[in-house]
């Protein structure tokens, strides 16, 4: 059989059309999620390693300075297992908190405004924390400071994006606060984060048997 | 400075406006469609076949391809078509009979291709990327020799493969897409979305399939 020869002009056209050099920021942000999934599959597959990698990706791709990830533990309660951007004292206070599944449904103690399919915004003025949890903030003395503009993201404001497992049961969430500009994050950021979080759920629910926290 | 109550009201208004849950563009629609697919298929109780079926249907519905199929590596190391849509019954029968070895995936003399990323290959109709007899796997085999009038045309015989791998980097399957609805090559953004879906499929299936 005659050897098949390539049409090199058409090949050049394809390579130019799909060149990785000309990607738009949106295309690049989708590709970052793919790279994250690919990287997590090659990691040592420990939950903590995956969560730390998730935090590094979010820090690189979004305007948030403070990120914490809470995940369901073997006792069925939720604990913060990975954090970035917090002072030592705030981080210690966060590590000490245990949330029960009932706490996640408690919108009286933690009033929130839904901003996406799995995202909620907690407004500082509504005191979305239990007594004593003020210590989890980097600057607790700033809580209650009047807001100068409605699009400010203040100390005490935070966003939770939930990770769901089968039957829509929460397996954890990512908590985000303090943007670099001090303003609310863009809509694109929340859309990207929701997709990222749903991919993170895939990784966490498909960790190999024997993977530990 | 805003008072407490007026601050809450103003905040709620801006949150409603900025983050309204209604998708605003095609990209947001795709993001929603993928999240919804992941929520459905990320369940160990689901069979591999139903995961492939739902993924194929989602891609077929959300992207510009009329033909979508997914192949998996079986325990004997052979890749076989597991699901396919957008082909005639005769083509489907031929597809389901095709067996590809690992060597076939790398065989540039039988299946010449152009790598457009580390997980995506484009097969051009002009290069006849099929074995004798496999022409019948295409819906319109008589159109396989059609001349490409413009370089951005997508012809019968053009197809794209998106590979997915397991933890040891072995290819465990791939998504095949062809026959765009507008007859043109897909946009770069489409390729990137499908690469994400393929990689996620690998993450979901890798522990179900032998390496």
Interface residues (C-beta under 8 A of the other chain):
Chain A: X1 X3 X4 X5 X6 X7 X9 X10 X11 X13 X14 X15 X17 X18 X19 X20 X22 X23 X24 X26 X27 X30 X31 X33 X34 X37 X38 X40 X41 X42 X45 X113 X114 X115 X116 X117 X119 X121 X123 X125 X126 X146 X147 X148 X149 X150 X151 X164 X165 X166 X168 X184 X187 X190 X191 X192 X194 X195 X198 X199 X201 X202 X203 X205 X206 X208 X209
Chain B: X1 X2 X3 X4 X7 X8 X10 X11 X12 X13 X14 X15 X16 X18 X19 X21 X24 X27 X28 X31 X32 X34 X35 X38 X39 X42 X43 X44 X45 X109 X110 X112 X114 X116 X117 X120 X122 X124 X126 X127 X128 X129 X132 X148 X151 X152 X165 X166 X167 X169 X185 X188 X189 X191 X192 X193 X195 X196 X199 X200 X202 X203 X204 X206 X207
